[in-house]
């Protein structure tokens, strides 16, 4: 009986660990609460949220591989510069970080009148794993509300501001 | 059989425990730090350790002496956001969260004003949107009043004050009645950003022509062409004269020159002559010798 329970527990833990490695983030999209006079088309809202969520994948890959160039497809301006700076910082110190987003709760909060920027808030749950010279230091779960400003480029919306709110 | 399973379970539990930190009482973090300001982190214990501060904008590693205060001078941490802080010593790690808030004083504005050129007297025809940033290019998220002012060359001004929410503020203004270059200013605290909005005359208003005989021609000329606010319509604006005589229709497009469009057309007795500019129709003349 004990053996059976142990197997079940180990199986559950193994499953949970595999889940951590492979799980897709859950996404909840709140109805837009737009500050601004410009009507927000459903297709625009969908495209912005899709492009924003994809940006977390390139962010994660860029930090994991120490490659700021992986940010270029999804980030621009200050957001790109700041993320690249953090990647340079960690690379110089032989520290590496792995970001894994777990859950997003997204709401569009501002659409500028001329249509050249959209701001959304995202209450994100993510894990950050730190390593020093490939030695794992541990994983910290983070829960934060991010403010994100995206601007349109040739093919997609790109993240121009990505900032967690304090408090 | 119990012992190996207990060892295995203990190992797995220990591994998972190492991976998931709990908030530490060995590590005392400030509740919040303003971007760019000096701060300190308290550690307990003795010996040497390493502090890691990792966020999406900055990563810092600092060797520390446990039991002493680790000082971070002004300018160390300037990117607003949420940071993971890890203290590693003798193979053990403890962690916590550190928030860095943007400065409350704005240092720059990102000001988008549209359009750059528009006709006069359009209700809510001009829009402006502002994002407010601190000295470290962090979005200032605390509510802050942003004032917008649109002033024409004659000095008349429209003003609005809007409280920025989540770092963003916007307004809409009417274009003024006079043509010329208006200044559109957004201001927060003592930081201002200016855009120039060109206001051009509207469509012609009260378009009127007169006709005079000139041999076998009729000389047609408009009065000076103005918009409804009295601004001269720009030279080069096309005015169309159309003469209809029986089944024949002749049309001549003439650009405005010094506010007036003038042309000569065949003088057919009983012909009807009309004048228009774009969709704006002027008067009609029936030519009788």
Interface residues (C-beta under 8 A of the other chain):
Chain A: X2 X3 X6 X9 X10 X13 X17 X35 X36 X37 X59 X78 X82 X83 X85 X86 X89 X90 X93 X95 X97 X99 X109 X110 X112 X113 X114 X116 X117 X119 X121 X128 X129 X130 X132 X136 X137 X138 X139 X140 X141 X142 X144 X147 X149 X161 X162 X163 X164 X165 X166 X167
Chain B: X1 X2 X5 X8 X9 X12 X16 X18 X19 X20 X21 X32 X50 X52 X54 X55 X56 X57 X58 X59 X60 X61 X79 X80 X81 X82 X84 X86 X88 X93 X95 X97 X99 X100 X101 X102 X112 X114 X124 X127 X128 X129 X131 X137 X138 X139 X141 X165 X166 X167 X168 X170 X172
